[in-house]
């Protein structure tokens, strides 16, 4: 470890994990360099009005014609958010024939924090203590290990929510309430009285950042010891030929295409799962011939996402024009929020469809109508579990490279029989819950395809628009649509079966930490962001402690709170 290096830590990426790492390490007095592959953000990026409701067909078509045919498929796409999504022609990736994968990503300071739904639930031991099928992919930690770090992340973000007493979504430190519409309140009451073994709660959400930067990164960059370098495409982590530890990073200036190196005492990889896998695989040396952490050949394997489906429905209204006074509207994000149906309060069941859990993130009555309507629009997104299959993996194509010379990632991730059966089961469950609550289901779409009932989905649109939607919407719900990708650099208790130890520390290069969702051994059914932040806080405390000791090792006591 080079004690004379200009930086104690290089943080790669500035999104959920990277901004959290920068703040935590900066507050501990360490010299931190944050390398971001994308552009800087400006005050103008924060000045955007709320998006109009609807399928945004014109905006999607225009984006597809100007280099974003994949990004335009994302469920939440709109013209106001397209600037925070990459140009697909410049940022290519590969997939095997018959295995489509939708990789939604943003390359700018803050990463995908500019476009994510801001829903931030804690995971419970229903997620951490699960052994995923016969593969026995186990977390090396449990809820109690992350509890204090969840609390710190919630305070940093000023998360709003209620104290719900839900076994599968532990209560947090909330800065304000989560409000439901009248229709959501009625649905919640009906669901919980109907014997579905599920609880419905309000979304736990962070309010939008007041500026262009994520709040944690803004605080970090206010310190003299934290530096941000944008347009820095990191191609390789440099390691010592004798001890295998990192001593520097090589990156390419995105604008000039000039390669540069910078020395450091340690590295925290926060580039998001696919990019982090790609970087580690490309960081080859005599000591790490297959990439950093890949001595056991598992780097990039057991890649997952949460199989997603969306169900569109209508609930009875009061016949009036919709009014935003029902729930407060934010000037930028509109009527964000909704009702969240948690996974069942059981660990598993007799069959595969029961053993794979699901949660449902929905809203009722938040889409405005310009004239009196007898109903309130509803949409529920299903987030299911995916088992960690070894054949679902991210690899590199050494022959094809991006404009900065980095090998293109090859993403091979598809559903197995267990996930296909589970999707059918989860959709049927949600349809039953909607109908029990007095709703009418118009249709649903998932990786298994589109199905409609009655007059079908988007019945208020003209025939041509509906035809286009029917043709295009199945392409938006292939694997990857959930944007909750996980795995590939998984944590574990033994170096033979994992890449990282219980502190997100690489077994083979102990001064390299990987704290984004690539470290997850299982996919879970909740959003990943708050858990990523909690893992990052915990790992950075470990890192700071070992920097103070002057030595890195993968054993030892737990980090102090």
C-alpha positions as CSV (number, residue, x, y, z in Angstrom):
1,X,0.0,0.0,0.0
2,X,1.5,3.3,-1.2
3,X,1.2,5.7,1.8
4,X,2.5,8.5,-0.4
5,X,-0.3,8.1,-3.0
6,X,-2.1,11.4,-3.6
7,X,-5.4,9.8,-2.6
8,X,-6.4,7.5,0.2
9,X,-9.5,6.2,-1.8
10,X,-10.6,6.4,-5.4
11,X,-14.4,5.9,-5.6
12,X,-15.5,4.7,-9.1
13,X,-19.0,6.0,-9.9
14,X,-21.1,8.8,-8.4
15,X,-24.6,7.3,-8.1
16,X,-26.3,5.8,-5.1
17,X,-23.2,3.9,-3.9
18,X,-20.6,6.3,-5.0
19,X,-22.1,9.5,-3.6
20,X,-22.7,7.6,-0.3
21,X,-19.1,6.5,-0.2
22,X,-17.7,9.9,-1.0
23,X,-19.6,11.5,1.9
24,X,-18.8,8.8,4.4
25,X,-15.1,8.7,3.6
26,X,-14.9,12.5,3.3
27,X,-16.4,13.0,6.7
28,X,-13.7,10.7,8.1
29,X,-11.0,13.0,6.8
30,X,-9.7,10.8,4.0
31,X,-8.4,12.1,0.7
32,X,-11.1,11.0,-1.8
33,X,-11.2,11.1,-5.6
34,X,-14.5,10.3,-7.3
35,X,-14.2,9.2,-10.9
36,X,-17.4,9.6,-13.0
37,X,-17.5,8.3,-16.6
38,X,-20.2,10.8,-17.6
39,X,-20.7,14.5,-17.8
40,X,-21.2,17.0,-15.0
41,X,-24.6,18.2,-14.2
42,X,-25.7,21.9,-14.2
43,X,-28.4,23.9,-12.4
44,X,-30.4,23.6,-15.6
45,X,-30.6,19.8,-15.1
46,X,-32.6,20.5,-11.9
47,X,-35.1,22.8,-13.7
48,X,-37.6,20.4,-15.2
49,X,-41.3,20.4,-14.8
50,X,-43.5,17.3,-14.0
51,X,-44.0,14.8,-16.7
52,X,-47.3,14.5,-18.4
53,X,-49.1,11.2,-17.8
54,X,-49.5,8.7,-20.6
55,X,-47.4,6.4,-22.8
56,X,-45.3,9.2,-24.4
57,X,-45.3,7.7,-27.9
58,X,-44.1,10.7,-29.7
59,X,-41.2,11.3,-27.2
60,X,-40.2,7.6,-27.4
61,X,-40.2,7.7,-31.2
62,X,-38.1,10.8,-31.3
63,X,-35.6,9.4,-28.8
64,X,-35.4,6.2,-30.8
65,X,-34.6,8.1,-34.0
66,X,-31.8,10.1,-32.2
67,X,-29.9,7.2,-30.7
68,X,-31.9,5.9,-27.8
69,X,-33.9,3.0,-29.1
70,X,-33.3,0.9,-26.0
71,X,-33.5,3.7,-23.4
72,X,-36.8,4.8,-24.9
73,X,-38.4,1.4,-23.9
74,X,-38.1,2.1,-20.1
75,X,-41.5,2.2,-18.4
76,X,-41.0,5.7,-17.0
77,X,-39.5,7.3,-20.1
78,X,-40.4,10.9,-20.9
79,X,-38.8,13.8,-22.8
80,X,-37.8,15.5,-19.5
81,X,-35.7,12.5,-18.4
82,X,-34.1,11.5,-21.7
83,X,-31.0,13.6,-21.0
84,X,-30.2,11.4,-18.1
85,X,-30.2,8.2,-20.2
86,X,-27.3,7.2,-22.4
87,X,-27.1,7.2,-26.2
88,X,-27.4,3.5,-27.2
89,X,-25.3,4.0,-30.3
90,X,-22.3,5.1,-28.3
91,X,-22.8,2.8,-25.3
92,X,-23.4,-0.6,-26.8
93,X,-23.7,-4.0,-25.2
94,X,-24.2,-7.5,-26.5
95,X,-26.8,-10.2,-25.8
96,X,-27.0,-13.8,-27.1
97,X,-29.6,-14.6,-29.6
98,X,-33.0,-15.3,-28.0
99,X,-32.0,-13.7,-24.7
100,X,-32.9,-10.0,-24.8
101,X,-31.9,-7.9,-21.9
102,X,-32.9,-4.2,-21.4
103,X,-30.0,-2.3,-19.8
104,X,-31.2,1.1,-18.7
105,X,-28.4,3.4,-17.6
106,X,-27.2,7.0,-17.2
107,X,-23.8,8.4,-17.6
108,X,-23.6,11.7,-15.7
109,X,-22.8,12.8,-12.1
110,X,-25.4,11.1,-9.9
111,X,-25.9,8.2,-12.3
112,X,-29.5,6.8,-12.3
113,X,-30.4,8.8,-9.2
114,X,-31.8,11.4,-11.5
115,X,-34.4,8.9,-12.9
116,X,-35.1,6.3,-10.2
117,X,-38.4,6.2,-8.4
118,X,-37.0,7.3,-5.1
119,X,-38.7,4.4,-3.3
120,X,-36.5,3.3,-0.4
121,X,-37.5,0.3,1.7
122,X,-35.4,-1.6,4.1
123,X,-34.9,-5.3,3.4
124,X,-35.9,-7.7,6.2
125,X,-34.5,-11.1,7.0
126,X,-37.1,-12.5,4.7
127,X,-34.6,-11.4,2.0
128,X,-31.2,-11.8,3.9
129,X,-31.9,-15.2,5.4
130,X,-33.2,-16.9,2.3
131,X,-31.3,-19.8,0.7
132,X,-32.2,-19.4,-3.0
133,X,-33.4,-22.8,-4.1
134,X,-31.0,-25.7,-4.4
135,X,-28.1,-23.2,-5.2
136,X,-27.9,-22.1,-1.6
137,X,-26.8,-18.6,-2.3
138,X,-26.7,-17.2,1.2
139,X,-26.0,-13.7,2.5
140,X,-23.1,-13.5,5.0
141,X,-25.0,-10.8,6.9
142,X,-28.5,-10.3,8.3
143,X,-30.8,-7.4,8.9
144,X,-29.3,-6.6,12.3
145,X,-25.9,-6.0,10.6
146,X,-27.4,-3.3,8.4
147,X,-29.9,-1.8,10.8
148,X,-27.8,1.2,12.0
149,X,-26.6,1.9,8.4
150,X,-30.2,1.9,7.1
151,X,-31.0,4.5,9.7
152,X,-28.1,6.7,8.7
153,X,-29.0,6.5,5.0
154,X,-32.6,7.4,5.8
155,X,-31.5,10.4,7.8
156,X,-29.1,11.5,5.0
157,X,-32.0,11.3,2.5
158,X,-34.8,12.5,4.7
159,X,-37.0,9.6,3.7
160,X,-40.7,10.0,4.2
161,X,-42.9,7.1,5.2
162,X,-45.1,5.7,8.0
163,X,-44.4,3.4,10.9
164,X,-46.3,0.3,9.5
165,X,-45.1,-2.6,11.7
166,X,-44.6,-4.7,8.7
167,X,-42.5,-7.9,9.2
168,X,-41.2,-7.9,5.6
169,X,-40.4,-4.2,5.5
170,X,-38.9,-3.0,8.8
171,X,-39.8,0.5,10.0
172,X,-37.2,3.2,9.5
173,X,-36.3,6.7,10.7
174,X,-38.9,8.7,8.7
175,X,-38.7,12.5,8.3
176,X,-42.4,12.8,7.3
177,X,-45.5,10.8,6.4
178,X,-46.4,8.9,3.2
179,X,-49.8,10.0,2.0
180,X,-52.2,7.8,0.1
181,X,-55.1,8.8,-2.2
182,X,-58.6,8.0,-1.2
183,X,-58.7,5.1,-3.6
184,X,-55.4,3.7,-2.2
185,X,-56.8,3.9,1.3
186,X,-59.8,1.9,0.3
187,X,-57.7,-0.7,-1.5
188,X,-55.4,-1.1,1.5
189,X,-58.3,-1.6,3.8
190,X,-59.9,-4.2,1.6
191,X,-56.7,-6.1,0.9
192,X,-55.7,-6.4,4.6
193,X,-59.2,-7.5,5.6
194,X,-59.4,-10.1,2.8
195,X,-57.1,-12.8,4.0
196,X,-54.3,-12.3,1.4
197,X,-51.5,-12.7,3.9
198,X,-50.1,-9.4,2.7
199,X,-49.8,-5.9,4.0
200,X,-50.1,-2.7,2.0
201,X,-48.2,0.4,3.0
202,X,-47.4,3.8,1.6
203,X,-44.2,4.1,-0.5
204,X,-41.2,5.1,1.6
205,X,-39.7,7.8,-0.5
206,X,-36.9,10.4,-0.5
207,X,-38.0,13.9,-1.6
208,X,-36.4,15.2,-4.8
209,X,-32.9,16.8,-4.4
210,X,-33.2,20.6,-4.4
211,X,-30.2,20.9,-6.7
212,X,-28.7,19.0,-9.6
213,X,-26.4,16.9,-7.4
214,X,-27.5,14.0,-5.2
215,X,-27.6,15.4,-1.7
216,X,-24.8,13.1,-0.4
217,X,-22.5,14.1,-3.2
218,X,-23.2,17.8,-2.8
219,X,-22.2,17.5,0.9
220,X,-19.1,15.6,0.0
221,X,-17.9,18.0,-2.6
222,X,-18.2,20.9,-0.1
223,X,-15.2,19.3,1.7
224,X,-11.7,20.2,0.7
225,X,-10.6,16.6,0.8
226,X,-13.1,15.3,-1.8
227,X,-12.5,15.8,-5.5
228,X,-14.7,14.9,-8.4
229,X,-13.3,14.1,-11.9
230,X,-16.0,13.8,-14.7
231,X,-15.7,12.3,-18.1
232,X,-13.3,9.7,-16.7
233,X,-14.0,6.3,-18.2
234,X,-12.2,3.9,-15.9
235,X,-10.8,1.0,-17.9
236,X,-8.6,-0.9,-15.3
237,X,-7.7,-1.1,-11.7
238,X,-3.9,-1.4,-11.4
239,X,-2.5,-4.0,-8.9
240,X,0.8,-4.8,-7.3
241,X,2.5,-7.8,-8.9
242,X,3.6,-9.1,-5.5
243,X,0.7,-8.7,-3.1
244,X,-2.1,-8.3,-5.7
245,X,-3.5,-5.2,-4.0
246,X,-4.7,-2.1,-5.9
247,X,-2.2,0.8,-6.2
248,X,-3.9,2.9,-8.9
249,X,-6.5,3.3,-11.6
250,X,-6.2,3.9,-15.3
251,X,-8.9,5.9,-17.0
252,X,-9.5,7.4,-20.4
253,X,-10.6,11.0,-20.7
254,X,-14.0,10.8,-22.5
255,X,-13.4,14.0,-24.5
256,X,-9.7,13.8,-25.4
257,X,-9.4,10.0,-25.5
258,X,-6.1,10.3,-23.6
259,X,-5.3,7.6,-21.0
260,X,-4.2,8.7,-17.5
261,X,-3.3,6.9,-14.3
262,X,-3.7,8.0,-10.7
263,X,-2.2,6.4,-7.6
264,X,-4.3,5.5,-4.5
265,X,-4.2,3.5,-1.3
266,X,-7.5,1.8,-2.0
267,X,-10.5,1.6,-4.4
268,X,-14.2,1.5,-3.9
269,X,-16.1,0.2,-7.0
270,X,-19.6,1.7,-7.3
271,X,-20.1,1.8,-11.0
272,X,-23.5,-0.2,-11.0
273,X,-23.5,-4.0,-11.4
274,X,-22.8,-4.5,-15.1
275,X,-20.1,-1.8,-15.3
276,X,-18.5,-3.0,-12.0
277,X,-18.3,-6.6,-13.4
278,X,-16.9,-5.3,-16.6
279,X,-14.2,-3.3,-14.9
280,X,-13.1,-6.1,-12.6
281,X,-13.0,-8.6,-15.5
282,X,-10.9,-6.1,-17.5
283,X,-8.4,-5.5,-14.7
284,X,-6.1,-8.4,-15.6
285,X,-2.5,-8.8,-14.5
286,X,0.0,-11.6,-13.7
287,X,-1.5,-11.8,-10.2
288,X,-5.1,-11.6,-11.5
289,X,-5.0,-13.3,-14.9
290,X,-8.8,-13.6,-15.2
291,X,-9.6,-10.3,-13.5
292,X,-9.6,-9.0,-10.0
293,X,-11.5,-11.4,-7.7
294,X,-11.9,-14.1,-10.3
295,X,-9.5,-16.7,-8.9
296,X,-12.5,-19.0,-8.4
297,X,-14.0,-18.3,-11.9
298,X,-17.2,-16.9,-10.5
299,X,-16.8,-13.2,-11.3
300,X,-19.8,-12.1,-13.5
301,X,-21.8,-15.3,-12.7
302,X,-25.1,-15.5,-10.9
303,X,-26.3,-12.2,-12.4
304,X,-29.9,-11.4,-11.7
305,X,-32.7,-8.9,-12.1
306,X,-36.2,-8.9,-10.6
307,X,-38.6,-10.2,-13.2
308,X,-41.1,-7.4,-13.8
309,X,-44.7,-7.2,-14.9
310,X,-47.2,-4.3,-15.0
311,X,-50.9,-4.6,-14.5
312,X,-53.2,-1.8,-15.6
313,X,-56.6,-1.4,-14.0
314,X,-59.3,1.1,-13.0
315,X,-61.1,1.7,-9.7
316,X,-64.4,3.4,-9.1
317,X,-64.1,7.2,-8.7
318,X,-66.6,9.9,-7.7
319,X,-67.3,11.2,-11.2
320,X,-65.4,14.4,-10.7
321,X,-62.4,16.0,-12.4
322,X,-59.2,14.6,-10.8
323,X,-57.6,17.1,-8.4
324,X,-54.0,17.1,-7.2
325,X,-55.2,18.3,-3.8
326,X,-55.9,14.7,-2.9
327,X,-52.1,14.2,-2.5
328,X,-49.5,17.0,-2.6
329,X,-47.8,17.4,-6.0
330,X,-44.2,18.2,-6.3
331,X,-43.4,20.9,-9.0
332,X,-40.8,18.6,-10.6
333,X,-42.0,15.1,-9.9
334,X,-45.8,15.5,-9.8
335,X,-47.9,13.2,-7.6
336,X,-45.2,10.7,-6.7
337,X,-46.0,8.0,-4.3
338,X,-48.5,5.2,-4.0
339,X,-49.4,2.0,-2.3
340,X,-46.8,-0.8,-1.9
341,X,-48.1,-4.4,-1.4
342,X,-45.4,-6.3,0.5
343,X,-44.2,-9.9,0.0
344,X,-46.2,-12.4,2.0
345,X,-45.1,-13.0,5.6
346,X,-43.6,-16.4,5.0
347,X,-40.2,-17.7,4.0
348,X,-41.2,-20.2,1.4
349,X,-43.9,-22.7,0.3
350,X,-44.4,-26.1,-1.1
351,X,-43.9,-25.2,-4.7
352,X,-41.5,-23.1,-6.8
353,X,-44.2,-20.4,-7.4
354,X,-44.6,-19.9,-3.7
355,X,-40.9,-20.2,-2.8
356,X,-40.1,-17.2,-5.1
357,X,-41.6,-14.1,-3.5
358,X,-43.0,-10.9,-5.1
359,X,-43.8,-7.3,-4.1
360,X,-46.1,-4.9,-5.9
361,X,-45.5,-1.2,-6.3
362,X,-48.6,0.6,-7.4
363,X,-50.7,3.7,-7.5
364,X,-54.4,4.4,-7.8
365,X,-55.9,7.8,-8.7
366,X,-52.7,9.7,-9.4
367,X,-53.2,10.2,-13.1
368,X,-55.1,13.4,-13.8
369,X,-58.2,13.6,-16.0
370,X,-59.1,16.7,-17.9
371,X,-62.8,16.0,-17.7
372,X,-65.0,14.2,-15.2
373,X,-64.3,10.5,-15.1
374,X,-66.2,7.6,-13.4
375,X,-63.0,5.8,-12.6
376,X,-59.5,6.2,-11.2
377,X,-56.6,4.8,-13.2
378,X,-54.4,2.2,-11.5
379,X,-51.1,0.5,-12.3
380,X,-49.2,-2.1,-10.3
381,X,-45.6,-3.2,-11.0
382,X,-44.8,-6.7,-9.9
383,X,-41.2,-7.3,-8.7
384,X,-40.4,-11.0,-8.4
385,X,-37.4,-13.0,-7.3
386,X,-34.9,-14.5,-9.7
387,X,-32.7,-17.4,-8.6
388,X,-29.0,-17.0,-8.9
389,X,-28.4,-19.3,-11.9
390,X,-24.7,-19.8,-12.9
391,X,-25.5,-19.5,-16.6
392,X,-26.8,-16.0,-16.1
393,X,-23.6,-14.0,-16.4
394,X,-21.9,-10.9,-17.7
395,X,-18.7,-11.5,-19.7
396,X,-16.5,-9.5,-22.1
397,X,-16.1,-9.6,-25.8
398,X,-12.4,-9.0,-26.4
399,X,-12.9,-8.3,-30.1
400,X,-15.5,-5.5,-29.8
401,X,-14.9,-2.4,-27.8
402,X,-16.6,0.9,-27.0
403,X,-15.3,4.3,-28.3
404,X,-12.8,4.4,-25.4
405,X,-11.2,1.0,-26.0
406,X,-13.0,-0.9,-23.2
407,X,-14.3,-4.4,-24.2
408,X,-18.1,-4.5,-24.6
409,X,-20.1,-6.4,-22.0
410,X,-22.0,-9.5,-23.1
411,X,-25.1,-9.9,-20.9
412,X,-26.7,-13.3,-20.9
413,X,-29.6,-13.3,-18.5
414,X,-32.8,-15.2,-19.0
415,X,-35.7,-16.6,-17.0
416,X,-35.7,-20.3,-16.0
417,X,-38.8,-22.4,-15.5
418,X,-39.0,-21.4,-11.8
419,X,-39.2,-17.7,-12.7
420,X,-41.7,-18.2,-15.5
421,X,-44.0,-20.2,-13.2
422,X,-43.7,-17.5,-10.6
423,X,-44.6,-14.7,-12.9
424,X,-47.8,-16.3,-13.8
425,X,-48.6,-17.0,-10.2
426,X,-47.7,-13.4,-9.1
427,X,-49.9,-11.8,-11.8
428,X,-52.8,-14.0,-10.9
429,X,-52.4,-12.9,-7.2
430,X,-52.4,-9.2,-8.1
431,X,-55.4,-9.6,-10.4
432,X,-57.2,-11.3,-7.5
433,X,-56.3,-8.5,-5.1
434,X,-57.3,-5.7,-7.5
435,X,-60.7,-7.4,-8.2
436,X,-61.3,-8.0,-4.5
437,X,-60.7,-4.2,-3.9
438,X,-63.4,-3.3,-6.5
439,X,-61.1,-2.7,-9.4
440,X,-61.4,-3.8,-13.1
441,X,-58.3,-5.2,-14.8
442,X,-57.6,-4.0,-18.4
443,X,-54.5,-6.2,-19.0
444,X,-51.0,-6.9,-18.1
445,X,-47.6,-7.3,-19.7
446,X,-44.5,-9.3,-18.5
447,X,-41.6,-11.2,-20.0
448,X,-44.2,-13.8,-20.9
449,X,-46.1,-11.3,-23.2
450,X,-49.1,-9.1,-23.3
451,X,-52.6,-10.2,-22.2
452,X,-55.7,-8.0,-22.3
453,X,-59.3,-8.1,-20.9
454,X,-62.4,-6.5,-22.0
455,X,-61.7,-3.4,-24.1
456,X,-58.0,-3.7,-23.2
457,X,-55.3,-1.3,-22.1
458,X,-55.1,2.4,-22.9
459,X,-58.7,2.4,-24.1
460,X,-58.8,6.2,-24.1
461,X,-56.3,6.4,-27.0
462,X,-57.0,6.3,-30.7
463,X,-56.7,2.9,-32.6
464,X,-53.4,3.7,-34.2
465,X,-51.8,4.6,-30.8
466,X,-53.2,1.5,-29.2
467,X,-51.9,-0.7,-32.0
468,X,-48.4,0.8,-31.6
469,X,-48.5,0.2,-27.8
470,X,-49.5,-3.4,-28.3
471,X,-46.6,-4.0,-30.6
472,X,-44.0,-2.2,-28.5
473,X,-44.9,-2.7,-24.9
474,X,-43.7,-6.4,-24.7
475,X,-40.2,-5.1,-25.7
476,X,-40.3,-2.9,-22.6
477,X,-40.8,-5.9,-20.2
478,X,-38.0,-8.3,-21.1
479,X,-35.5,-9.2,-18.4
480,X,-33.9,-6.0,-17.1
481,X,-37.1,-3.9,-17.1
482,X,-37.1,-3.8,-13.3
483,X,-33.8,-1.9,-13.4
484,X,-33.0,-3.8,-10.1
485,X,-30.0,-5.8,-11.5
486,X,-27.9,-7.6,-8.9
487,X,-25.2,-10.1,-8.5
488,X,-22.0,-11.1,-10.4
489,X,-19.6,-9.9,-7.6
490,X,-21.4,-11.6,-4.8
491,X,-20.7,-11.5,-1.1
492,X,-20.2,-14.7,0.9
493,X,-18.5,-16.4,3.8
494,X,-15.8,-18.2,1.8
495,X,-13.5,-17.3,-1.0
496,X,-14.3,-20.5,-2.8
497,X,-17.9,-19.5,-3.4
498,X,-17.9,-15.7,-3.5
499,X,-15.9,-12.7,-4.7
500,X,-16.3,-10.5,-1.6
501,X,-16.4,-11.0,2.2
502,X,-19.1,-9.8,4.5
503,X,-17.8,-6.3,4.3
504,X,-17.9,-6.0,0.5
505,X,-14.1,-6.5,0.5
506,X,-12.4,-8.5,-2.3
507,X,-10.9,-11.7,-1.0
508,X,-8.1,-11.6,-3.6
509,X,-7.4,-7.8,-3.4
510,X,-8.4,-6.7,0.1
511,X,-8.0,-3.0,-0.5
512,X,-10.7,-3.2,-3.3
513,X,-14.3,-2.9,-2.1
514,X,-17.4,-3.3,-4.3
515,X,-20.5,-1.9,-2.7
516,X,-23.1,-1.6,-5.5
517,X,-25.8,-4.2,-6.1
518,X,-23.4,-6.5,-7.9
519,X,-22.5,-7.7,-4.4
520,X,-25.9,-9.1,-3.7
521,X,-26.1,-13.0,-3.5
522,X,-29.9,-13.0,-4.1
523,X,-32.2,-10.6,-5.9
524,X,-34.9,-10.0,-3.3
525,X,-38.2,-8.4,-4.2
526,X,-37.7,-4.9,-2.8
527,X,-35.8,-2.0,-4.5
528,X,-32.1,-2.2,-4.1
529,X,-31.1,1.4,-3.5
530,X,-31.4,1.8,0.2
531,X,-29.7,-1.5,0.8
532,X,-26.8,-0.5,-1.5
533,X,-26.4,2.7,0.6
534,X,-26.4,0.8,3.9
535,X,-23.8,-1.7,2.6
536,X,-21.7,1.2,1.3
537,X,-21.7,2.9,4.7
538,X,-20.8,-0.3,6.5
539,X,-18.0,-1.1,4.0
540,X,-16.5,2.4,4.1
541,X,-16.3,2.3,7.9
542,X,-14.3,-1.0,7.5
543,X,-12.1,0.6,4.9
544,X,-11.4,3.7,7.0
545,X,-10.5,1.5,9.9
546,X,-8.0,-0.5,7.9
547,X,-6.5,2.6,6.3
548,X,-5.9,3.9,9.8
549,X,-4.3,0.5,10.7
550,X,-2.0,0.7,7.7
551,X,-2.9,-2.8,6.6
552,X,-5.7,-4.6,4.7
553,X,-7.0,-8.0,5.6
554,X,-10.3,-9.9,5.0
555,X,-10.8,-11.3,8.5
556,X,-11.5,-9.5,11.8
557,X,-14.3,-8.0,13.9
558,X,-17.3,-6.2,12.5
559,X,-17.0,-2.5,11.8
560,X,-18.0,-0.1,14.5
561,X,-21.2,1.9,14.1
